[in-house]
Structure formats: C-alpha cells, structure tokens
Amino acid sequence: MTHILFSRRSIFDRVGLSYLNALRSQLHARMLLALLLPVAVGLVALILAYLLFYSTIKTAFIQWMEGQAPIQQTELWLANVAAHSDTIATVMGWLSLKSFAGAVLAIGVLLPFIAVIVFAVMAFATMPIVVGYLRQTRYPNLTRAGTHAGTYSVLNALKVVVVFCLGWLVTLPLWLIPPFALLLPIFWWGYAFKGFLAVDAIAAHANGLERRLIFQRYRWDFWLLGLSMALLSLLPFFWIILPVFSALAFAHFCLQALSDLRAEQQVD
C-alpha cells in the first residue's frame, strides 16, 4: 500500500520524502565514510587539470587580450593611476590586469568541465555503493531486472557530458545578461544531476520498459531534484557532502518509484 501511495503523492511530497530519507541515510557510518571518495577524486582531478591545462589556457587568454582595445585602454588608465598612487603601483607590480583576467577566465573554463567529468566518474563510483547500501537496508525485496546496465550507464554518461559541455559553451555569451549569469549555471547543473543520477540509480534494477515508464511519470520530479541540488551546491562547503547526499536522494526516489510501479503491476 505504501508503494502505491508514493505515486499518488504530490511532486513536492515525493521530492521532500526523498530528501528526508537521504538525510537519514547520510548519517549512517558507511555513507559518512563514502564522503571521502568524492573529495579524493575531486582533489586529484584539480591537481591534474592545473598541471596539464591551466597554464596553456591562461596563456591563450592573455594573448587574446593583448589584441583587445578595451583591455589596452584600461591598462593605460591603471598605469596613470599608479603614477599617483603607491598602493596601486605596488599591486600592479605583482599582478597585471591581463594576468589576473587570464587566470579568472582559465579557472572559469576549467572548473565546470572538470566538475562534470568528476561528477560522471563519481556517478559510477558512488552510486553502486549507495544503491547497494539501500538495497540491503531499505529495499531488500527489490529484485534486479536491468540488462546491460553498465553499457546503458556509460552511454548515458557520455550523452550528458556532451550535452552539458556544448550547452555550457553555447550559452556562455548569455552570461553577459545579469539574470542568465545565475540561472544558466543552475539549469545546466540541474540537468547534470538529473541526467547522471536518475539513470544510474535504477540501471541495474529496472528493465527497459520500467525505466521508460518511470522517466515519463516522474520527469518533473527529476528536474526538481536536479535543480534543487544545483541550488544546494551554491552553499559554502555543502559540495563536500553533495555527491553522496544527491546520490542518496535520487536512489531513494528511484528505488521507491520502481517498487511502486511493480506493486501497481501486481495489483493490475
């Protein structure tokens, strides 16, 4: 009866219940220990990206700015100001405008792509741990019916990474319009959360038909979960627990939805 009632709840009840269940599960020792995995992967990815790509991208941006008239005019203005201010002169002595802007732009380009690739890796590494834990503790009677789950997850991850990266680049000029500078990152990260985690949460347990039915029935639930996770990522330091917590929330939702669907089919 509980499974059937889940599908009849409002979208906010379903998402809120998934958040509550995820919070309870996050406090378990095994899930707290799982937090170390995304932190370690993220640090390694940042170090490698810095060593391999940062200098090249920063140099390319600096070379591009050298041919931009507004940048040259701004540097001349700062030089005139520095001539009458020891403080400005000191700052400009160790940090030029082009160097600072090049560093900011390089970081702005690198971080989203590093993050989404790390996210893809974490979806493969963290979700099996999360789903295995929940299956033991909350859904022991849920049988595995997924076929070719690994291939399905890999193809889905490749699709999400490509769409995210292309979408991020194509919509980047819209960041010059104030509202989009905030809305677009939330939208694309909401898409990434939804795209990775909803699929990986039930890839091993749901067959093809069950997956299609769940994704159709709960399409807006997954968007709400993804966008709310993207908003939570803006909170300072919350990103440390977000990989595991978001996996728990999506896994609770998907496994409950799958249990609900199978209960309905038995009744029919």
N, C-alpha and C positions, 0 to 999 in steps of 0.2 A: 504493500500500500504506500509505503514511504517513497519508493521509486516512482510510482505513478504520480504522486503529488508533486514531485520535483518539476516535472514538465508543465504542471498547471500553475506553478508559482509565477509571479511577475518577474520580468527581467532583472529588476533591482534586487528582488529576494534571492534569485538564483546566484547572482554575482556576489551579493553580500554574504550568502551562506558559504560560497567558495572561499571568500576572504577569511571568514571566521574559522573554517576548517583548516585553511592553510596556516593561520596564526597558531592554532593549537598544535598542529603537526610540526611547525618550525621549532617549537620548544623542546622537541624530543632530542635526546643526546645524539642520535645518528644524524639527524638533519642539521643540528648545530655543527657537528664535525664536517658535514658536507660543505659548509660555507668556506672552508679552507681551499677547496678545489678551484672555484672561480677566481678567487683572489690570486692564487698562484699562477693560473693560466693568464690572467689579465696582466700581471706584472711582467711575465716572460714576454708576452706579446708587445707590451710597451717598450721594453728594453730593445727587442729585436727591431721594431719599427724605427726607433730612434737611431740605432746604429746603422741600419741599412738604407733608410729612406729620408730621414729628417733633413740632413744637410743638403742633399740633392734638391729636394723640393723647395727648401728655403732659398737656396742659391738661384733657382729658376725664378722665383717670385721677385727677388731683389733685382735680377737682370731685367725682368719685365718692367719693374717700377722705374728703372733708370731712364726709360724712354717715355714716361708719362709726365706731361707738363704740370699738372696739379701737384704732383709729388715734388718736382723740382722747385716750384714756386714756394711750397710750404717749407722746404729745407732752407731756401734763401731767407725766408721770413724768420725762421728759427735762428739762423746764423746772425741776423741783425739784432734779434732779441738777446742772443747770447753775448753779443758785444757790449751790452749794457747791463748784464746780469751774470755775476759769478756763479750763482746756483745753476742757471740754465746752461752756462758754459761747461760746468762740471758734469752735468747729466749728459750733455751732447758729446762730451769727451769719451764716455764709455758706452753710450748707446745712441746710435744714429736712428733717424726716422725709418729709413729703408730696412735696416736690420731688425728693428722692433716689429714693423709691419710684416716683414717677411716671416719672422718667427710665428707671429699670431696666425697668419694665413696658412703656414705649413701645418701648424697644430690643428687648425680648423678643418683642413682637408684630411689629415691623417686620422684623427680621433674617431670620426664616425665610421670610417671603413675598418679600422682596427676593431672597434667595438662590435660591429655587426658580424665580423668574421669570428671574433672570440665568442660572440653570442651563439653562432652556429655550432662552434666546437662544444660549447657548454651544453647546448641542447642535446647533443649526442652523449656527452659525458655525465651530465647531471640528471636528465630525465629518467634514464633507466634506474638510477639509484632511488629517485623519488617514487616512481611507479612501483618498483619492487617493494619498497617500504610500505606504501599504501595498500598494495595488494595483500600483503601479509597481515596488516593491522585493521584495515577498514573494508576491504573488498575481497575476502578470501574465496568467495564462491564465483568470482568473475573469471570465466574461462578465456583462454587465448584463442582467438579466431582469425587473427591477422595473418596474411600471407605476403611474403616478400616485403616484410616490414622495413628491413634495412635499406633496400633499394628505394622503396617509397619515401623514406625519410631523407635519403641523400638527394634524390631528385627534387623533393620539395625544398630542401635547404638551398640547393643551387638556384632554384627559381626565386626564392625570397631574397637571397643575396644579390642577384642580378637586378631584380625589380627595385630593391632598396637603393642600390648604388646608382643606377640610372635615374631613378626618380629623384634622389637627393641632388644629383648634379644638374638635372634638367630644371628643377625648381629653385636652384640656388639663387638666380637673379631676383626672384620674388622676395628674398630676404631684405632687399632694399626698401620694401613696403613694410612699415612697422608691424602691423598685425601678423603678417606671414612669418616674420622672424621668430615669433613664438609658436605660432600654430603649426607650421610645417614640420619642425623637428618632432613635435608631439605626435603629429599624424604619422610620420614615417616610422618613428619608434613604436607607435601603437601597432602599425602594420607588421613590424618585425616581431614583436611579442606574439601577436595573434598568429602570424604565419609559421613561426617556428614551433611554438609550444602546443598549439591546439592539435597539430598533426602528430607530433612526437608523443603526446600524452596517450593516444589510443591506437597508434600504428600497429602495435603488437597484439592488441586485444580485439579490435573491431575489424570485421571483414569489409570489403569494398562497399557493399550496399549500406552497411551500418554507418560507415564513415560519411558517405554522401548524405544520408538522412540526418545525421547529427549536425553536419556543417550547414545544411539547409535550414534546419529547425532553429539552431542557435547562432545563426550568422551574426546577429546584432549583439548577442551576449558576448561572443568572442571579441567583437570590436570594442565593446565597453570594457571588458577585462584588459585588452591590449592598451587602449588609450589611458585607462586609469593607472596601469603600471608605468606607462610613459610619464605621466604626471608625477608619480611617486619617485621616479628616477631623478627628478629635479631637486628633491630634498637632500640636503647635505648628508653625506655618508650613508644614505639609505641604499646606495648602489652596492654596498658591501653584502647585504643580505638579499638584495633583489633577485639575483639569478636563481637561488634556491627557493625563495618565497614565491616568485612568479611561477616557477615550475610546479610548486605545490598547489597553487591556486588553480592553474589550468588542469593539472592532473585530477584534483578533486572534482572539478566541474565535469571534465570529460568522462571520467570513470562513473560518476553518478549519472550522467546523461546516458551512458551506454547501459548501465544497469536498468535505468528507467525504460529505455527503448526495448530491451529484452523482456522486461516484465509486461509491457504492453502487448508484445507479440505473443506471449504465453496466454494472456487473457483472451486475445482475439482467437 
